[in-house]
Amino acid sequence: MKEPEDRLLRRAAQNGANLSERTPDGRFQEARRCAGRLLSLRWRLASALFLTAVGGLWAQDLPEGPGREETARLCKQCHELARSISLRQDRDGWNATINRMSAFGMKATPKELDAVVDYLAKNYPAEEIPRVNVNTASAIELESGLTLRRSQSAAIIQYREKNGTFKSLDDLKKVPNLDVEKIEAKKDRIAF
């Protein structure tokens, strides 16, 4: 038996745990349950203290500016602040997220919600997605940058090696077995 469990078993017995119920291996069943609850309680308490301390640090790490306090207060109603700010979105994206959180029960006035959207859009904007040059990109870059299947990125490379560089979107659409709708939807992320 491990040292901490031994101490907790002794403490459970000292605090009135029934020692008459033995398990087949000779241990005291109720004392083990008490010890397990004490250990579980200790871990939960330590975790809660850690998360509270870290949550306070995250709130301190928010950039200064109008809407900072509202953002910290409102976002922490349901989850840790780090989760809220881990997203990088444009104003429309932040607006949609705040509307979704309001639908889930976030309590705030319209003025507070506007302040939060303004704050998040200014301090946590969407990162620009790099364009993918279909004439030089590797298969992995085509797959991840344009969310293509492996077979489609391989088809682009094969077509490019056989027919030369692509000059336009129309050239790219000539690749056999390529999802033309997906390419059309991602045209702003494609470079030639």
N, C-alpha and C positions, 0 to 999 in steps of 0.2 A: 504494500500500500504506500502511496506517496506521502511525504511528510506533511504537506498542508492538509490533506484529507484526514490523516491521523489526528492532527490537532483539532480539526473541526468535529471529528467523531467524538473525541473526548469532551469537547465543549458541549456537544449535543447531549451526551449522556449526563453531564453535570447539570444541564438545564432541564432535566426531567424527561428526556427521551426514554421511551419504553425499551428496555434492553432485553426483554423476554422473548421477542420474536427474532429468532436466528434464521439466517438463510442457510441453504444446504452447505455452503462453504464455511459456516461458522460465524459469519459477520452479523451484526445487528441491523436488521432491515430498517427499522424506524430511524435509528441513529444515522444510517447512510442517507436516508431521505432528507433528514434535517441538515446534514452536512452538505448535501447537494444543493439544497435551497439556500443555505448560507453562502456557498461559493457562487451560485448563480446571482444572488443578490449583490455580492461584492462586485462581480463583473459588470452587472447592469449599472451600479452606482458609479464605478470607475468610468464606464463608457459614457454615461450621461454627463459626468463632470468634464471629461475630455471634449465631448461635442459642444458643450456650453462654452468652454474656453476657446475652442477653435472657431465656433460661430461668432464669438465676440471679436476675435482677430479678423475674421472675414469682413465683418461690418466696419472695422477700422480701416481695412484696406480699400474700401470704396473711394474712388476719387471724389474730392470736394466738388460741390456744385449744387445748384437748385434741383431738388427732387431726391437728394441722397437719403435723407431721413425717411421720406415716404417709401422709397424703394426698399430700404433695409426693413422697415416695419411691416410693410405689406407682404413682401416676398417670404419673410420668415413666419407668416401665419401658417403656412402649409409645409414648407421644406427649408432645408439649409440654403443660405444665401448664395453659396458657391455654385449650387445647381442652377440658380436663376441666371447668374451672370456668365455661366459657361457658354451659353449660346451667343452667337454673334449674328445679329440680324439687322436688316434695314428697318426703317420706321414702320412700314406696313407689317413686317414680321413681328416686331415688338408689340404693335397694336393688336395683332391677332392673338399673340400669346397672352397679353393682359386681358383681352376679352374672354379668352378660354378660362383663365384663372378666375375671373369674375363669375363666370357660369358655374365654376366648381365651388363657389361660395366665398371668395375673397371679399371682405368687407371694406369698401372704400367709397369715397365721394367721387363724382366725375372729375372734379378739380385735382384730386390726388392721383387719379389714374392718368390724367393728362401729364402731370408732373413726372410720374414714373416713366411713361413712354418717352417723354422728352429727354429725361436723364439717361435712360438706357440707350436710346438711339444715338445720343451724343458720345457717351463714354464706352459703349460696347457695340460699335457699328459692325455691319457685315464685312467680312474680309473679302477682298476682291478675289474671285476665282480666276486662277490663271487660265489663259487660253491655251488650247492644245493645237500645235502645228501638226496637221495630219501628214505633212511631207517628211517630217523628221522624228515624230513620236514613236516610241517603242510600243510593243503590244500592251504592256502594263500601263503605260501612260494613256493609251487610247481607252483601255478598259476603265481605269479609275477616273480619268478626266471627263469622259463622255458617257460613263456608265454603260458601256457596251459589253456584250457577252464575249468570251474569249474567242469564239469562232468568228465573230464579226470583226474584231480587231485584227485577227490573223488574215481575214479576207481583205481588209484594207491594205495591210502590208504587202500581201501577195500581189494585189492589183497594182499597187504603187511600184513594186519592183519590176513588174512585167510591162507596165504602160507609162512609167515616168511620173513626174510630180502632178499633183492636183492643182488646177488653176482656179477652180470655183466650186461652189456647192453642187452645181449640176454635174461636174466631173465626179465628185465623191458619190453622188447618187447612182452612178453607173456600176458601182461595186456590187457583184452578185451577192445575194443573201444578206444584204444590209437592211436594217430596219430604217427605212427612209423617214418614217414619222418621227422616230427618235432623233435622227440626224437633223431634221427640220426644227425640232423643238430645242436642240442644243446649238443651233447655228451661231448664236452670239458667243459661244465658247470655242469656236473653231477658227483656226488661223491657217493661211496657206503660204 
